[in-house]
């Protein structure tokens, strides 16, 4: 069950990952941080999940409420 919840959480945050990955990688390079994939990928996954939970999900919930109230 835990693995299933983890996969669902990762699946939910894939759009955030898609939206953020280019900016994240470019920022990483501009800061002259070695583009080490073993570090960058897990950090990006965590950032994407946080973006989904803290921005994307609340925004979608708020918009759904507004549209349903008409």
C-alpha positions in Angstrom: 0.0 0.0 0.0 2.8 2.4 0.8 4.4 1.8 -2.6 1.1 2.5 -4.2 0.7 5.8 -2.3 4.2 6.8 -3.3 3.5 6.1 -7.0 0.2 8.0 -6.9 2.0 11.0 -5.3 4.7 10.9 -7.9 2.1 10.5 -10.7 0.2 13.5 -9.4 3.3 15.7 -9.4 4.5 14.8 -13.0 2.9 17.9 -14.6 4.7 20.1 -12.1 7.9 18.3 -12.9 7.3 18.9 -16.6 6.6 22.6 -16.0 9.6 23.2 -13.7 12.4 21.0 -15.0 13.8 23.3 -17.6 13.9 26.3 -15.3 15.3 24.2 -12.6 18.1 22.8 -14.7 18.9 26.2 -16.2 19.1 27.7 -12.7 21.3 24.9 -11.6 23.7 25.5 -14.5 23.6 29.3 -14.0 24.6 28.9 -10.4 27.6 27.0 -11.6 26.5 23.9 -9.7 27.7 20.7 -11.2 24.8 19.2 -13.1 25.1 15.9 -11.2 22.0 13.9 -12.2 22.2 11.8 -9.1 21.6 15.0 -7.0 19.5 17.0 -9.4 16.9 14.4 -10.2 15.8 13.6 -6.6 15.9 17.4 -5.7 13.7 18.1 -8.7 11.2 15.3 -7.7 10.9 16.8 -4.2 10.5 20.4 -5.6 7.9 19.2 -8.1 5.9 17.4 -5.3 6.0 20.4 -3.1 4.9 22.6 -6.0 2.0 20.3 -6.6 0.9 20.1 -3.0 1.4 23.8 -2.1 0.4 25.6 -5.3 -1.2 23.4 -8.0 -3.6 21.5 -5.8 -4.9 24.4 -3.8 -5.3 26.5 -6.9 -7.3 23.8 -8.7 -9.5 23.3 -5.6 -10.2 27.0 -5.4 -11.0 27.3 -9.1 -13.3 24.3 -9.0 -15.2 25.9 -6.0 -15.5 29.2 -7.9 -16.8 27.6 -11.1 -19.3 25.3 -9.3 -20.7 28.3 -7.4 -21.4 29.9 -10.8 
